[in-house]
């Protein structure tokens, strides 16, 4: 046997990875697959067709229902329930007592019943006040994520109201061929969760606010868009997630190309393999 099993555990599956430790009173049903160097604490139930990746840590009293998938290096706290068919992404963190009913993106931190995203693991946060830009209080600056730029756009105020604008070539770094608007997003929902092979995007919160995670496969950073004179440029081959929408949040996305389903990369493992080939 290449894994450790407590004498009180019932392990019906034959697909247990090397170096994995299975604690007391666990029940691993036939058809479950568990990767290498995982730790399953006590009183864990793993139903059939559940797949657990390498180096996953699972707390006491956790129940993983039929067909759930937990990707590598994830951490699940005590007394959680992972509903059938749900996928927990790489490096995700599930807080104790959470009931996870929807897929959890890579690196996300979730809590509650039903679980919702409250943050991302090890992601620096860049607030608008930190965007120090000269050029008459507008211009752009680089971020920690390759190619991503934070823009402070021109802003005009007079007795008639407020106006912010951007011009192609001066503020917008590409010709716009399409736009779409994201609105009425429940605060616990997320958008994005993909990268593009060729598409460039420019994001502006025209009402309310939302937060953006950008990931180039090496560096990740989080940004707050909370006013119409802030823009975020997302180049190709950057994984992007939008979440924490305010109730009145409206996000305008300007795109460099027309819609093309083949341009999307929706699997984080595929994205990582493309930007950081072995």
Secondary structure, DSSP 4 states (H G I P E B T S, - for coil): --SEE-TT-EE--SEE-TT-EE-TT-EE-TT-EE-TT-EE-SS-EE-TT-EE-TT-EE-TT-EE-TT-EE-TT-EE-TT-EE-TT-EEPTT-EE-TT-EE-S-B-TTEEEETBTTEEEEETT-EEE-GGG----TTT-EEEE-SSTT-EEEE-EEEEETTEEEEE--BTTTBSS---EEEEEE---TT--EEEEEESS--EEEEEEES-EEEEEE-SS-EEEEEE-STTEEEEE-TT-EEEEE---TT-EEEEEESS---GGGEE--HHHHHHHHS--
